[in-house]
Amino acid sequence: MDLSQKIIAAVLAGFFIIALLRVFSAPLRVALRLLVNTLLGFLALWVVQLTAGFTGIALGMNLWNALVVGVLGVPGFVLLLLVQWVL
């Protein structure tokens, strides 16, 4: 390959990468927001576990709580606290 073919290949690769980023930017944003929401929810669960002795509020780390907090994040954590309070 001579220099002109390499330049054309590099330009086409650049356009391809830009096109992929534009196509996948919305799903990546949603996935990133879901990941941040999940991490904040698990952080809230961990803080409640740490302060359970002082506050009397405890939520177990089980599959159900993990799924609710993982999907809903902090609002799911608040939902679990409300469900525990009502029951």
N, C-alpha and C positions, 0 to 999 in steps of 0.2 A: 504494500500500500504506500502510495506516495503521500505527500503532505496535504494535498487538497482533499483526498479521500478521508484522511484522518480528521481534518477540520469538519467536513460534512458529517462524518460519523459522530463527532463530539457534539455538534449542533443538534443533530437528530436525537441523541441520547439526552441532551439537556431538555429539549421539547417533550420527550417522553416522560422524564422525571417530573417536569412541571405539570403535565397532564395528569399523572398519577396522583400527585399531591392535591390537585384541585378536585379530583374525583373522590378521594378518600379523606378530605379534610373534615367534612361534616361527621362521618362515622367516628373518626378519631377524636373529634371534640366531644362527642357524646360518650365515648368510652373513657376519655380522660375525666370528664365530669362525674361519671359513675364511679370511677376509681377513687377520686377525691372524696366523694360522698360516702363511700364505703369506709375509707380510712378514718374520716371524721366520726362516723358512727361507732367504729371499733374503738377509737380513742375514748369516746364517751362511755362505752361499756367498761373499758379498763379503769377509767377514773371512778366510776360507780363502784367497781369491785375494790378499789383501793380505799375508798371512803365509806364502805359499808359498815364498818365497825363504829364509826362516828355518827352516821346519819340514820342507820337502820334500814336503808334502802339497798336491796341487793337484787341483781339480775344474774341468773346463771349463764355461764358460757356453754350453751348447748346448740344443737343443730337448728332448732326453730329460731332462737334469738339471733344466731349468726345469719340465717337467711333473711330475716326481716331487716336487720341492720345493714346487711350487705346490699340489699336491693333498695331500701328506702333511705339509708343513711341516718342522719340526725333526726329527721321526722319519724323514722321507724323506731328509733331509740325512745323518743317521747311517747310514741304509741305503746311501746312495751311497758313503759312506766305507768301510763294511764290504765292499761289493762291490769297490771299488777295492783294498782290502787283500787280499782273497781272490784276486783275479785278478792 
